[in-house]
Amino acid sequence: MDVYIGLLGCGTVGSGVIELTRRRSAKIADLTGLRPVIKRVLVRDVHKARDVAVEHDLLTDRAEDILHDDEISIVVETIGGIEPAKTFILEAIRGRKHVVTANKDLIALCGQEILEVAEQNGVDVYYEAAVGGAIPVIRPLKECLTANNITDLKGIINGTTNYILSKMTETGASFEEALREAQELGYAEADPSSDVDGLDAARKLTILASIAFQTRVRLEDVRVTGIRGVTATDVAYAQELGAVIKLLAVGKDRDGILTLEVRPTLVPKHHPLASVSGSFNALFVTGDAAGDLLFFGRGAGSLPTASSVVGDVIDCLRNIKLGVSGRVGEVLMFRKRVDPAKAEPVSHYLRLQVEDQPGVFARIAAIFGDAAVSMETVVQKRARGGHAEIVVVTHKAAPVDVDRVVEALRALPSVRAVAAVMPVESNGDT
Ligand SMILES: NC(=O)c1ccc[n+]([C@@H]2O[C@H](COP(=O)([O-])OP(=O)(O)OC[C@H]3O[C@@H](n4cnc5c(N)ncnc54)[C@H](OP(=O)(O)O)[C@@H]3O)[C@@H](O)[C@H]2O)c1
């Protein structure tokens, strides 16, 4: 039997969904007893050239051709952004259509509302592709690992920033040079702010943390620092210290108190996350029974993302066949508290620009001592034009204490600038 699909969007992901659905339709029919057929494809411009061969009469620029078609049982949303995607998805759900989406922005901001409406209407909503592209991570967290208390999430979940930081490490390029190259190669958008300012990673962490910690995490709960402030100097100093700089997304649950952060971080070269380069993603998950798990793979791209989308479609088909659609199961959540002040002690890297005068170092050391933050490594870098650069790596210290050190250093007349502050991953820690 054929099951009709309405596809919203035919860009990078939508094209991949068309190609993979066609390639696998016979196999999917064998597996599920139902054959997926893409009946209509919504786009903005029906005359635009497409990356995939798509019959012209499949294309439409009228959403109602899909949302009001009673033959269509599954709507796949690959438009992106909040509106009109949200309105389309809610209308599809209210029309008793199952929904598969790759839209991390929408799920991060409105996921709970969408899932509640889905539960009321007894339909499936799946969004495996919203985090990690091809990497199966949502379903393992939601289903395979539910016997655990998940305590830690830590990963590289934005390919654009990972590409830029990898380029800076490999070639010594500045942030601006590496960004320009990423834009030329299509790895970064013309307006790259959502990626480079860490918002995309924060949205994905919101989704992952909500599922892993079984609570409602909001985007505002995540402390976010992007990579615009990472300089070629910091990348070079990190290498001298045996590390690379990565944008890490980190979520922790300590007995119901959560800390959530996206931040450039020094990662030791032999740490598994250090070798995740280019547009790849990786996520460590720690469960109290399972121990450490590592998910790794392509975080974006047409077919890699379609792999997750079409996998979700197959699950919808299986549920339709078995008559068990609508097992949303994410609406009831535990109450937990987000408290950034409870962030655990970690080592920190600080780069200071100071007056090149006697006695300066003693004053700086006193500030660290007063805040009980001990220094593990101190390196005085070049002195030029009356100013010197000092790099400090601390022993593990509570981020709130390091914040106090930074505030006091900034008030010291002989400190021209606290040019960089980044956490440092422990050796081999996950
Ligand atoms: N790209 C990836 O590797 C990747 C990976 C994981 C998740 N995602 C997510 O997947 C979604 C799609 O990303 P993408 O890269 O495929 O985007 P894209 O290449 O920009 O494609 C968007 C598609 O949506 C259509 N569209 C946009 N606004 C519309 C409107 N108002 N009405 C009707 N159609 C509209 C566009 O039509 P026209 O073609 O006519 O302009 C286009 O076909 C996003 O949520 C993204 O975050 C993407």
The ligand as a Tripos MOL2 file, in Angstrom:
@<TRIPOS>MOLECULE
LIG
   48    52     1     0     0
SMALL
NO_CHARGES

@<TRIPOS>ATOM
      1 N1         21.6120   21.8410    5.6460 N.am      1 LIG1
      2 C1         21.9460   20.9020    6.5310 C.2       1 LIG1
      3 O1         22.9630   20.2200    6.3970 O.2       1 LIG1
      4 C2         21.0510   20.6650    7.7310 C.ar      1 LIG1
      5 C3         21.4370   19.7120    8.7090 C.ar      1 LIG1
      6 C4         20.5780   19.4510    9.7780 C.ar      1 LIG1
      7 C5         19.3860   20.1550    9.8870 C.ar      1 LIG1
      8 N2         19.0660   21.1080    8.9380 N.ar      1 LIG1
      9 C6         17.8120   21.8190    9.0710 C.3       1 LIG1
     10 O2         16.9910   21.4570    7.9710 O.3       1 LIG1
     11 C7         16.1390   22.5560    7.6140 C.3       1 LIG1
     12 C8         16.3290   22.8900    6.1310 C.3       1 LIG1
     13 O3         17.6680   23.2660    5.9090 O.3       1 LIG1
     14 P1         18.2340   23.4090    4.4140 P.3       1 LIG1
     15 O4         19.6990   23.5990    4.5590 O.co2     1 LIG1
     16 O5         17.7370   22.3260    3.5600 O.co2     1 LIG1
     17 O6         17.5500   24.7940    3.9750 O.3       1 LIG1
     18 P2         17.5000   25.4250    2.4780 P.3       1 LIG1
     19 O7         18.5180   24.7700    1.6130 O.co2     1 LIG1
     20 O8         17.5410   26.8880    2.6630 O.co2     1 LIG1
     21 O9         16.0530   24.9980    1.9320 O.3       1 LIG1
     22 C9         14.8800   25.5700    2.4130 C.3       1 LIG1
     23 C10        13.7360   25.1790    1.4880 C.3       1 LIG1
     24 O10        12.5200   25.6730    2.0520 O.3       1 LIG1
     25 C11        11.8060   26.4150    1.0570 C.3       1 LIG1
     26 N3         11.1360   27.5330    1.7420 N.ar      1 LIG1
     27 C12        11.6990   28.4800    2.5170 C.ar      1 LIG1
     28 N4         10.7650   29.3410    2.9670 N.ar      1 LIG1
     29 C13         9.6040   28.9080    2.4760 C.ar      1 LIG1
     30 C14         8.2500   29.3870    2.5560 C.ar      1 LIG1
     31 N5          7.9420   30.4760    3.2630 N.pl3     1 LIG1
     32 N6          7.2920   28.7020    1.9040 N.ar      1 LIG1
     33 C15         7.6070   27.6120    1.1810 C.ar      1 LIG1
     34 N7          8.8380   27.1200    1.0400 N.ar      1 LIG1
     35 C16         9.8350   27.7750    1.6860 C.ar      1 LIG1
     36 C17        12.8310   26.9080    0.0590 C.3       1 LIG1
     37 O11        12.1880   27.1070   -1.1720 O.3       1 LIG1
     38 P3         12.9890   27.6660   -2.4750 P.3       1 LIG1
     39 O12        13.9520   26.5550   -2.8100 O.co2     1 LIG1
     40 O13        11.9650   27.8510   -3.5150 O.co2     1 LIG1
     41 O14        13.6750   28.9080   -2.0290 O.co2     1 LIG1
     42 C18        13.8340   25.7520    0.0740 C.3       1 LIG1
     43 O15        13.4600   24.7790   -0.8640 O.3       1 LIG1
     44 C19        16.4980   23.6800    8.5850 C.3       1 LIG1
     45 O16        15.6370   23.6230    9.6920 O.3       1 LIG1
     46 C20        17.9150   23.3150    9.0250 C.3       1 LIG1
     47 O17        18.2400   23.8370   10.2900 O.3       1 LIG1
     48 C21        19.8640   21.3700    7.8710 C.ar      1 LIG1
@<TRIPOS>BOND
     1     1     2 1
     2     2     3 2
     3     2     4 1
     4     4     5 ar
     5     4    48 ar
     6     5     6 ar
     7     6     7 ar
     8     7     8 ar
     9     8     9 1
    10     8    48 ar
    11     9    10 1
    12     9    46 1
    13    10    11 1
    14    11    12 1
    15    11    44 1
    16    12    13 1
    17    13    14 1
    18    14    15 2
    19    14    16 1
    20    14    17 1
    21    17    18 1
    22    18    19 2
    23    18    20 1
    24    18    21 1
    25    21    22 1
    26    22    23 1
    27    23    24 1
    28    23    42 1
    29    24    25 1
    30    25    26 1
    31    25    36 1
    32    26    27 ar
    33    26    35 ar
    34    27    28 ar
    35    28    29 ar
    36    29    30 ar
    37    29    35 ar
    38    30    31 1
    39    30    32 ar
    40    32    33 ar
    41    33    34 ar
    42    34    35 ar
    43    36    37 1
    44    36    42 1
    45    37    38 1
    46    38    39 2
    47    38    40 1
    48    38    41 1
    49    42    43 1
    50    44    45 1
    51    44    46 1
    52    46    47 1
@<TRIPOS>SUBSTRUCTURE
     1 LIG1         1 GROUP 0 **** ****
